[in-house]
């Protein structure tokens, strides 16, 4: 294999070549300075900066593999540590704004201060360069979202969901006990390892602490709205919407974490995003689930924070889980809808109100709160 110094030199030469090509292709004489040209040039410079960071910072210590995922401000890269031959994942974030820098600081402080925990992803190393920050993390098999969407049949079995819920609950309990809130719990931020059969979930770990907040007191009140819209609690939605109010209304971040975990639980069981609140009870009662997990999910998704269980109270009984085919379930729901016909103007049926997950993991279309009608206060 090529040693670190040689890899660095090769990458730098290649980057210099691309810089020269970029100057030739993006100069004033080559084309007018249209918006499209500016975007292409910015992206080219971004890629060159990324390559230089990889070659000068990462290549001496890590053998870099292919990207696993990418976003607006960073990328996940598979890699192998050269010295110990350990497989890792490198989360590379571009410090392009104050907000991005603050997110990196929050994640670094959270992972450093929380320390080792069986259900929190392990930070192996943190590296910072002029424009980039690198989080070297332990490698897991996949995330929960990938498992949910990996089959023709959406969702995963109740048995699997119970294993994931057990581990993630342990992680959130530890966070809250240390006065941290995660603020972005969702399937993409739950990593999984499997048993030898490569099917049964062995361990789940919480990751991505870019929105994590440290609270000075145990009440964990905040007026900073963070998260992913499909998994946000109603009170977080209201906080985000009050852009003209100063100060913004406060909410309990611990209770919001419980709601997001409940939304994750629903997506894992059903393979669909949350319907509006008016349909949630009907959907959950139609699912052939054990009484314990049905009751717990509905409690966690209560609109009023005070009506939700605390993370200490999120636990399941030892009852036998019920595993089912979601395709057969939807067929049964559709047949029941056709037979009912109590009101010709009845709202859309359960199947059409559920929002299908996108297999590519992208959902960039803005949407209203998935849990309550925006015209109606969720606290009534």
N, C-alpha and C positions, 0 to 999 in steps of 0.2 A: 504493500500500500504506500501511497505517497505520504511523506511525513508532513508535519504541520507547516514548516517553513516553506517547503516546495509548493504546497497547496496555496499558501498565502501569496507567493510570488506569481503563480499562474493566474490566480483570481484577479490580482492587481493589474497584470498585463491585459487581461481580457476586459476589465473595467475601463482602462485607459483607451482601448480601441473603441469601445462603445461611446465614451465621452467624445472622442473625435468625430465619430459618425453623427452623434447627436448635434454637435456644433455645425456640421456640414448641412444636416437636414432641417435644422431649426433656425438657421440664420435669417436675418432680415431680407437678404437678397433671394433666398430660396422661395419664400412664400409670404403673403401678407399676414399681419398679426391678427388673425381672426380668433374668435373665442375657441373654436375647435383646435386650432394650432397651439394656442396657449395650454389647453388641457392636455394635448399630446406631449408637449414639452415638459409640463409639470410631472406628468406620469413617468416620462423618461428619466428625468432628474431624480425622481423618487426611487425608481428601480436601481439607478446607478448608486445612489446613496446607500440603498439596502445592500447591494453587492459589496461595496467597500466595507460596510460594517461587518458583513459575514466573513469577508476575507481577512480583515485585520483583527477582529475581536474573537470570532468563533472558531475559525478554521484551525488555529494552533492547538485548540483543546478538544474540538469535536469534529467527528466525521459527519458532515451534513447530508441528510437524505432529502426526500421530496416533501413539498408542503402538504400539510394535512388539511388545513383550512385557512381562509384569508378573510380579512375584513377591511373597513375603511382606514384603520390606523395600525394594523399589524397583521401578523401571520403566525400560524403554528407550524413548526418544522420538526420532522422526525430526525433524530440524530443518535450517534453512538459516542460515548465518552472514550477518547483515545486511550487513556491510561488504564481505566478499569474495564473497558469494553462493555460498559453498562448502557442499555437502551434508555433514552430519555426523550422528552419533548421540550422544545425550546419555543417559548412564547415571546415573540419579538414585537415590540410596540414602538411606533414612531412618535417622538415627542413633537407633535405638530401644533399643539395648542396648550394653553394653560390647563384646560379641562383634561387633556390626555396626560399631562404631567401629574396632575392631582390624582388621576385614576391609578397611575403607576405607583405613586407614593402610598396611596391607600392599600393597594395590594401588597406591596413590599412590607409595610408596617404590620399588616394583619397576619401575613404568613410568618413573619419573624416573631412577633409577640405571641401568637397562638402556640407556636412550637409544634412538636410532633403529636399527632393524633391519628388513631387508626382509620378514621373516616373523613380526614381532610387531606387533600393532595399535598405531597411533600415537596417543599422547595429545596432543591439541591444546591443551587447557586444563583446569585443575582449579579448581573453585569450591567454596567452603564457606560455608554459612550456619549459623544457630543449630542447626537440626535436620536439615539436609540436606547431602549432599555430591553434587557433580555432576562427572562425568567426561565431557568432550567428546572424542569419539573419531572417527577417520576412518570414513566410511561404506563398507561393503563390500556385495556383492550379496546374500549370504545366508550361513547357516552350513551346515556339513556335514550336520547332522541334517535340515535342510530339504531338502537335495538327496537324501538317502537315501530320504526318505518322500514325495518329490514325484511319484512315478510309481506306477502300478498294480503294477509289478514292483519288489519291494523290493531294496535294495542298489544299488551302482553298479559300473561295469565296472572290471576290474583296471587298465586304462590310466589311468582317472581316479584310482583309489586310489594308484597309483604317484606321480602328480603331487602329490597331497596329502601322501603320506608323505615325499617328498623335501623339501618346504618345511617341514613341521612338525618333521621331524628336525633341520633346520638351526636352527630356533628353539630346540629343547630343548638341542641341543649348546651353543648360545650361553648359555642360562640356566645350565646346569651348569658351564660354564667360568667363569662369574661367581659360582659358589657359590650359585645360586638353584635351588630346586625348585618346580615348578608346583603339583603335588598335586591337580589336578582336570582332567586331560586327558580330554576326551570330545568327541563330534561337535558338541555345542552350543557348545563353546568353540573351534571352528576355523572361521574366517571365510573366505569364498571370493570371488574375482573371476573372471570368465569372459572368454574370447576374444570376438572380434566375432560369432562364430556363436552366442553365448549358451548354448553346450553344453559346450565344452571348458574344463576348469579351467585358468585362467591363473596364479593365485597363491593360496596359502593362508597365513593368518596366525593365530597363537595369540592368544587374548584371555582375559579374566576372570582376574585375578591376585589375587582376594580371599583365596585359600588359599595364595598364594605365600609361601615362607619363604626368608630369607637365612641361610646357614649359615656359621659362623665358620671352619670348616676344610673341606678337600676331601673328607672322608669322608661328609659330608652325613647324619650320623645324627640321628634325631629320635625322640621318643616322643609326638608330637602327631599323632593320626590325623585326617586330613582327606580329603575327596573325595566322590564320588558312588558309592553302593553297587554299581551295576552294572559299574563300571569299576575298583573297588578291587583292589589286590593282596592276596593272602592274609595277608601279614604286617601290612598296615594294618588288615584286619578284626580280627585278633587283638589289635592294640593298642587298637582302639576298644571291643572287648568286655571288656577287662580294666579295668573301671571301679573295682573294689575293690582293685586292686594299686597299691601306691605304693613305688617309682616304676614307671611303665608300662614294658613292654619296648620297647627301641629297635629301629629298622629303618632301612635305607638308603633315603632318599627318592628318590635318583637311580634306583635299581633299581625302585622303585614307580612312578615316572614311565614307565619303559620298559614295565612291565606294562600300565599304563593306555593307553599308545599301542597296544600289541598288541591290547587289548580293543576299542579304537576301530577298528583295522584290521579285526578280525573283523566287527564290526557293519557297517562300510562294505561289505565284500565280500558278506556273507550277508544283510544286512537284518534280522538277528535278534540278540537278546541272547545272551551266552555260555551254552552248556549247562554242565552239571557236568563236572568234569575227566574223569570216566570215559568220557564220550562225545566229548570234544573232538577226540582223534586221529581217531576214526572220521569225524566231520563234516568235518574238514579234508582227510582223505585222499579223501573222496568228491567234494570240489569239483574241477571241471575248471580248476585254476589252474596257473600255471607253477610249477615245482619251487622256484624261489627264494623266491617270496612265501609259499608254503605252509610251507617250512622256517623262514623268518624269523618268521612269525606264531606258530608253535608254540614257537619258542625264546623269544620275548618273553613268552609266556604260561606259562612254566615256573613251578611252584609255589615252588621254591627260588630266592631272589634270586641266589645265586651261579651258578646255571645259565643265567641270562639274559644276553644280550649287553649290554654298556654302550651308551650312546647313540652313542658314537664308532664302534661296530661295527655299528650298524643301517644297512645299505645293501643295495641290490638290484643284481644283475648286469644286464647289458644284454640278457638274453634276451627273446624276444618274449612280451608278455603274452597271456593267453588270456581272451577275453571270452565270457560265456555267459549263457544265460537261466536265472535262478534258479527260475522256474516249472517249466521242463523238468527242472532238476536235482532238485527236490523230488519230482516225479513219478517220476523214476528211483530215488530213494532209497526211496520208498514201495513201489515194485514189488519192489525188492531185499529189503526187509524182509519182504514177504509170502512170498517164495520161500525165505528162509533158514530160519525156523522151527526152529532147533536146540534151543531150549529154550522150553517153553510159559510158563515163569515168567520169561522174559527181561525186563529192565527196559524201561520205555517206549521206543518207537522214537525215532529222531532228530528226527522232525518234532514230536512232542509235547513233547520236552524243550527244544526251542528256544522262547524266550519272544518272542512277536511284539512289535515296536515299536508304541507307541501313536502314532497319527498326530497327535494333538493335543500330543504331547511331554510329557504328564504321566504320571508313574508314582509315585504316592504310597503304594502298598501296600508295607509293609515285607517284606523277603524275606531268606532266608539267603544266605550267600555263594554267588554263581552259579558259582564255579569249583571248589570242593571241598566235599565233604560235611562238615557241621559236626561230625559225630561222629568224624571221622578227622583227625588232624593233617596239615596239608598238607606238613609237612617230613619225613614218614617216607619 
